[in-house]
Structure formats: structure tokens, C-alpha cells
């Protein structure tokens, strides 16, 4: 039976491939996180704009007939 022979280059190559794969997964996760954060920021901005328009519409008042129309 042949004795154990340590091949460091093969082990280093395997480790490098695993590390490269892990970096790729991390980069994809960060990109997804950045896209989600941008979507959340856009949703917050849209909500704030809609709330400001609603507040302005409430403050402006209006015709009583329109209020009754939408109430009914």
C-alpha cells in the first residue's frame, strides 16, 4: 500500500474554487439586497408623495356635492 502523500496545490485549488463560489454568492446576495433596498426607498417616497397629495386635497376643501358623491 502506498503511503499518504499530501498534495498542497490540489487542496489550495479546491479552497480557491470554494472561496470564489462563496464570493459570487455573496455578490449576488448583496446585489439583491441593494435592489430590495431601492424598492423600499421608492415605495416610501411614493407613500410620502401620496400622503402629501391627500393632505393637500383635504386642506383645499371642495364642493359638498363631490363629498356626498364619494361618500355614497
C-alpha beads as a LAMMPS data file, in Angstrom:
LAMMPS data file: protein, C-alpha beads

72 atoms
71 bonds

1 atom types
1 bond types

-500.0 500.0 xlo xhi
-500.0 500.0 ylo yhi
-500.0 500.0 zlo zhi

Masses

1 110.0

Atoms # bond

1 1 1 0.000 0.000 0.000
2 1 1 1.298 3.405 -0.959
3 1 1 1.890 5.895 1.776
4 1 1 -0.080 9.096 2.213
5 1 1 1.161 11.908 0.056
6 1 1 -0.095 15.411 0.770
7 1 1 -0.679 17.444 -2.349
8 1 1 -0.955 21.037 -1.177
9 1 1 -1.604 22.521 -4.623
10 1 1 -4.733 20.417 -5.133
11 1 1 -6.010 21.419 -1.693
12 1 1 -5.255 25.079 -2.377
13 1 1 -7.006 24.920 -5.755
14 1 1 -10.084 23.364 -4.161
15 1 1 -10.130 26.003 -1.456
16 1 1 -9.730 28.778 -4.031
17 1 1 -12.670 27.432 -6.089
18 1 1 -14.827 27.226 -2.960
19 1 1 -13.875 30.762 -1.977
20 1 1 -14.613 32.098 -5.474
21 1 1 -18.020 30.403 -5.425
22 1 1 -18.747 31.888 -1.995
23 1 1 -17.747 35.360 -3.223
24 1 1 -20.092 35.009 -6.186
25 1 1 -22.985 34.019 -3.916
26 1 1 -22.205 36.933 -1.600
27 1 1 -22.074 39.392 -4.509
28 1 1 -25.436 38.154 -5.808
29 1 1 -26.951 38.439 -2.340
30 1 1 -25.627 41.970 -1.915
31 1 1 -26.989 42.977 -5.330
32 1 1 -30.389 41.550 -4.398
33 1 1 -30.278 43.366 -1.087
34 1 1 -29.419 46.629 -2.837
35 1 1 -32.311 46.169 -5.281
36 1 1 -34.695 45.453 -2.415
37 1 1 -33.464 48.496 -0.517
38 1 1 -34.004 50.684 -3.588
39 1 1 -37.526 49.293 -3.982
40 1 1 -38.302 50.027 -0.331
41 1 1 -36.962 53.574 -0.659
42 1 1 -39.073 54.116 -3.786
43 1 1 -42.158 52.779 -2.008
44 1 1 -41.558 55.094 0.944
45 1 1 -41.143 58.058 -1.409
46 1 1 -44.340 57.167 -3.281
47 1 1 -46.220 56.791 0.000
48 1 1 -44.951 60.141 1.271
49 1 1 -45.923 61.846 -2.004
50 1 1 -49.406 60.305 -1.934
51 1 1 -49.879 61.310 1.702
52 1 1 -48.841 64.877 0.852
53 1 1 -51.310 64.996 -2.057
54 1 1 -54.086 63.611 0.130
55 1 1 -53.313 66.140 2.832
56 1 1 -53.348 68.974 0.306
57 1 1 -56.654 67.745 -1.129
58 1 1 -58.193 67.596 2.345
59 1 1 -56.911 71.059 3.189
60 1 1 -58.214 72.540 -0.061
61 1 1 -61.776 71.643 0.755
62 1 1 -64.136 71.331 -2.128
63 1 1 -67.652 71.110 -3.291
64 1 1 -70.130 69.487 -0.930
65 1 1 -71.701 67.635 -3.837
66 1 1 -68.390 65.881 -4.567
67 1 1 -68.038 64.829 -0.928
68 1 1 -71.556 63.420 -0.883
69 1 1 -70.966 61.696 -4.226
70 1 1 -67.901 59.841 -2.996
71 1 1 -69.449 59.102 0.375
72 1 1 -72.381 57.373 -1.218

Bonds

1 1 1 2
2 1 2 3
3 1 3 4
4 1 4 5
5 1 5 6
6 1 6 7
7 1 7 8
8 1 8 9
9 1 9 10
10 1 10 11
11 1 11 12
12 1 12 13
13 1 13 14
14 1 14 15
15 1 15 16
16 1 16 17
17 1 17 18
18 1 18 19
19 1 19 20
20 1 20 21
21 1 21 22
22 1 22 23
23 1 23 24
24 1 24 25
25 1 25 26
26 1 26 27
27 1 27 28
28 1 28 29
29 1 29 30
30 1 30 31
31 1 31 32
32 1 32 33
33 1 33 34
34 1 34 35
35 1 35 36
36 1 36 37
37 1 37 38
38 1 38 39
39 1 39 40
40 1 40 41
41 1 41 42
42 1 42 43
43 1 43 44
44 1 44 45
45 1 45 46
46 1 46 47
47 1 47 48
48 1 48 49
49 1 49 50
50 1 50 51
51 1 51 52
52 1 52 53
53 1 53 54
54 1 54 55
55 1 55 56
56 1 56 57
57 1 57 58
58 1 58 59
59 1 59 60
60 1 60 61
61 1 61 62
62 1 62 63
63 1 63 64
64 1 64 65
65 1 65 66
66 1 66 67
67 1 67 68
68 1 68 69
69 1 69 70
70 1 70 71
71 1 71 72
